[in-house]
Amino acid sequence: MSESHEARVVCCIGDIHGFIDKLQNLWSNLENTVEPSQFKTATIIFLGDYCDRGPHTRQVIDFLIALPTRYPNQKHVFLAGNHDFAFAAFLHLLPPPYDGSEFSEGWKEFKHCEEREGWFNGDGYEKMHVQGRRWSGSIKTKFNVSKGRVYQGSVNDAGPTFQSYGVSHGSAGNG
């Protein structure tokens, strides 16, 4: 017996990187382009990288959190990108390794990058995933030759994320 399913609009959005204006413009374009009854029930898949580079990470996160309330008939899927993973690692939100090892075991593979990338060594770093240390550190080489631009605080360009929360780079919230 086969079931009949009505087609549903699916939109995928990725690499917002703290740019609230671009996200709001994209959302407005979707609202104005997709037929209203279809937009109302669309599945919106966010592919991650909500933070870093742009100046408004906090506003981006707030916008995304509000979507299920503003659009209750839509389905929202939020995946984490590498920048989001590193942000979560800095905040100690990752579950411990399944094998029972410490996160510091994972530092060994990237140890040769620690000085150049200026890994975070502040409070709590001893139990932090390597990506959290890289994300919140202060990179020594300020210019990214391969991308032709200046790093914004760390190898992940996390400086604007800290600023959007009103705290200094590498700070857990104490200003």
HELIX and SHEET records of a PDB file:
HELIX    1   1 ILE A   20  THR A   33  1                                  14    
HELIX    2   2 PRO A   36  LYS A   40  1                                   5    
HELIX    3   3 THR A   57  ARG A   70  1                                  14    
HELIX    4   4 ASN A   82  PHE A   90  1                                   9    
HELIX    5   5 PHE A  103  CYS A  113  5                                  11    
HELIX    6   6 GLU A  114  GLU A  117  1                                   4    
HELIX    7   7 TYR A  125  LYS A  127  5                                   3    
HELIX    8   8 VAL A  130  SER A  136  1                                   7    
HELIX    9   9 GLY A  159  SER A  164  1                                   6    
SHEET    1   A 3 VAL A  10  ILE A  13  0                                        
SHEET    2   A 3 THR A  43  PHE A  46  1                                        
SHEET    3   A 3 LYS A  75  PHE A  78  1                                        
SHEET    1   B 2 PHE A 143  ASN A 144  0                                        
SHEET    2   B 2 ARG A 149  VAL A 150 -1                                        
END                                                                             
